[in-house]
Amino acid sequence: MPEVNNPRPEKPGQPRSGGPNMKMSRGIFSWLVFFGLALGLLVVLQRQWQAKETIRIDEFNKYVQNKEVDEITLHGDKISGHRRLTQPNQEGSKPNFQVSYPPNAIDSAFIKDLSKRLP
């Protein structure tokens, strides 16, 4: 008895629609999406693992004056950055820091002065 589900009989030598090539490409695409999402998750978790120590403005100025600051990033009224630890095993000190300034305290004059004082 002929198959009822297949209205068109297949001819030998013709590729079937939705054959192995289609399934293989969907499989590869799925793995690429999976690896992309996994990589994105790792990046987000890595940023959270690098805890930042919240410091006061006078501590930040002391770090800048002693040339202990390697790099900074401005985020509105906050400055985050990385500093060199002067002693290798400073208890409780973290190299990543964040300092909050009052609103509108970080202006072009402040940035110009800070860039002169940083290495």
N, C-alpha and C positions, 0 to 999 in steps of 0.2 A: 504494500500500500504506500503511495507517495506521501511525502511529508506535507502536512497542511500549513505549517508555520512558515515555510519558505516559498513565497509566491514566484520568485524567479530562480530558475535552476542555475547553478554555478557552472561556468564553462571552465574546462581545464586550462591552466596557465594564466588565468586572470587573478589578480590580487583580490582578496575578499575585503569588503569595507569593514573597518574596525578590526583588522587583522593584527598580527603580532607587532607590526611596526607602530601602529597607533597605541597599543598597550605599552610598548617599550618607551615611547616618548612621554606618555603620561607618567610612567614610573620614574623616569629620569627627572622630569619636571617636579614631581612630588618630592624627590630627594633633595633637589636644589632648593626648593621652598623650605623644607625642613631644616637643612643646614643653614640657610640664611636666617631663619628665625632663631635657631640655636645660637648662632654667632651674635645676633642682636641682643639676646638675653644675657650672654656672657659679658658683653660690653657694659650693659646696664648694671649688672651685679658687680663688676669690677669697680665701677665708679662709686658704688655704695660702700664697698669694702675699704676704699681708701678714705678713712674717716678724717674729717677736718677738725682741728682744734679751734674753737672760737677764742680769739684773743682780744684784748683791749687795744684801743688806738695808741696808747703810749707804748705798749709792748711792740706793736707793729713799727712805730717810729724808731724804737731801739734796735730792732732787727735790721731796718733799712740803714740806720746810722752805722751799725757794726758790719755792714755788707754781708749779712747772713741770708738775704733774700735772693733766690735764684730766678724766680719768675713770678709774675702776678697776672691776674685776670680781673678785669672790672666787670661787675654785674650790677648796674644801676648804682645804688648806694652801698654796695658791698664789694670788698676786695678779697679774692681768694688767691692763694699762691702756694709756693713750695719754698722751703728754706733749708739751708745747710745746717745740720746739727754740728755745733762746734766741738762737742765731745761725743764720741761714738755711741756710748751707752747712757744717754741722758734718760733718767727714769721719768716716765709719764709724758715725755715730750714727743710730739708727732711732727713730722716734717711738713705736712699739709696744714694750712691754717686758713681762717676766714675772719675778717674784721668788718664790722658794720659801722658806717658813718652816718651822721645825721642827714636828713633829706637835704638835697642840693649842696652838700659840702664838697662833693667831688665835681669840680668844674675844670675848665681848661687850664686855669692858673695852677690848680692843685696837680693836675696831670703833668704839666710842664715841669713843675718843681720836683715831683716824684721821679720823673724820667731822668733828671739831672743827677739825682742822688743814687739811682740804681746802677749797678755795673753794666 
